């Protein structure tokens, strides 16, 4: 499977980002649509994975002032979020590629550490990529999550 992973640019790319997130979070996981899309979408860097048949995955990076608000004011910390891979592309390594692309975008914007809010069932995936869980499990949109961090 030939896949291109790149920063989303323009409205057509952003439509694909929203479509992947809708399929994974809203349809599969029953996250209310009004919770899935937020004010950070407008200022985030979105990464998009595209194959021959269209978009397969996405994720976003929140950085700068917005990241400071969401990560407890930790200087140099960026926030990786909304990582989503369509069911047909899971288990192919695409999630790893997306995480690494988001981390690279974070480094390019001055990030020295990444925070993410992982679904508990995905903890092992992120641990294999060098992330460490911290703090208790909490509910986000009806799904158990845990905060994780990794130095870039």
C-alpha positions in Angstrom: 0.0 0.0 0.0 1.6 3.3 -1.1 0.7 6.1 1.3 1.7 9.7 1.4 1.8 11.3 4.9 2.0 15.1 4.7 0.8 18.3 6.4 -2.8 19.1 5.2 -3.0 22.2 3.2 -6.2 23.9 1.8 -9.8 23.2 2.3 -9.9 20.0 0.2 -7.3 18.4 2.6 -9.2 19.7 5.6 -12.4 18.1 4.3 -10.5 14.8 4.2 -9.2 15.3 7.7 -12.8 15.9 8.9 -14.1 12.9 7.0 -11.6 10.5 8.6 -12.2 11.9 12.1 -16.0 11.6 11.5 -15.7 8.0 10.5 -13.4 6.9 13.3 -14.6 9.1 16.2 -18.2 10.0 15.5 -19.4 6.8 13.6 -17.2 4.1 15.1 -16.7 5.4 18.7 -20.0 7.4 19.1 -18.2 10.6 20.1 -20.8 13.4 19.7 -20.0 15.5 16.7 -20.1 18.7 18.7 -17.2 17.4 20.9 -15.1 16.1 18.0 -14.6 19.4 16.2 -13.4 22.3 18.3 -11.9 25.8 18.2 -8.4 24.3 18.0 -9.0 22.8 14.6 -8.6 26.3 13.0 -5.1 26.9 14.5 -3.7 23.4 14.5 -1.3 21.7 12.1 -3.2 18.7 10.6 -1.3 15.7 9.2 -3.1 13.6 6.5 -2.3 10.2 5.2 -3.5 9.6 1.7 -3.5 6.3 -0.4 -4.6 5.5 -3.9 -8.3 5.5 -2.8 -8.2 8.6 -0.7 -7.6 9.6 2.9 -6.7 6.9 5.4 -5.6 8.7 8.5 -5.0 12.0 10.3 -3.8 13.6 13.4 -3.3 17.1 14.7 -0.7 19.2 16.5 -1.6 22.0 18.8 1.4 24.3 19.6 2.3 27.7 21.0 -0.2 29.6 23.2 -3.0 27.1 22.7 -0.7 24.2 23.8 0.3 26.2 26.9 -3.3 26.5 27.9 -4.0 22.8 27.4 -0.9 21.3 28.9 -0.7 23.2 32.2 1.6 25.8 30.9 4.6 23.6 30.3 7.0 25.6 28.1 8.1 23.8 24.9 5.3 21.2 25.2 3.1 20.5 22.1 -0.1 18.5 22.1 -0.6 15.6 19.7 -4.3 14.7 19.3 -7.2 13.4 17.1 -5.0 10.6 15.8 -7.3 8.5 13.6 -6.7 5.7 11.1 -9.5 4.2 9.1 -10.3 0.5 9.9 -9.0 -0.7 6.5 -5.5 0.8 7.2 -5.0 -0.3 10.8 -2.2 -2.6 11.5 -0.1 -1.3 8.6 2.2 1.0 10.5 0.3 4.1 9.4 -0.4 5.2 12.9 3.3 5.2 13.6 4.0 7.3 10.5 1.3 9.8 11.5 2.7 10.1 15.1 6.3 10.6 13.8 5.0 13.3 11.2 3.2 15.1 14.0 6.3 14.9 16.2 8.4 16.4 13.4 5.9 19.2 12.9 6.2 19.8 16.7 10.0 20.0 16.6 9.8 22.4 13.6 7.6 24.7 15.8 10.0 24.7 18.8 8.5 21.7 20.7 10.8 19.8 23.0 8.2 17.5 24.5 4.9 16.0 23.3 1.8 15.4 25.4 -1.2 13.4 24.2 -4.4 12.1 25.7 -4.6 8.4 24.8 -7.6 6.2 24.9 -6.7 3.5 27.5 -7.0 0.8 24.9 -4.2 2.5 22.9 -1.7 2.9 25.7 0.5 0.0 24.4 0.7 1.6 20.9 2.0 4.8 22.4 4.3 3.1 24.9 6.0 1.3 22.0 6.7 4.8 20.5 8.4 6.0 23.7 5.5 7.7 25.4 5.1 7.4 29.2 1.7 7.4 31.0 1.2 9.8 33.8 -1.6 10.6 36.2 -4.9 8.8 36.6 -7.4 7.5 34.0 -10.1 10.0 33.2 -13.2 10.2 31.0 -13.2 12.1 27.7 -16.4 11.9 25.6 -17.4 8.7 27.4 -14.1 7.0 26.7 -11.4 6.2 29.3 -8.2 8.2 28.6 -4.8 8.7 30.2 -2.2 11.5 29.6 1.1 10.5 28.1 4.3 12.4 27.3 7.5 11.9 25.4 10.6 14.1 25.0 11.3 14.9 21.4 
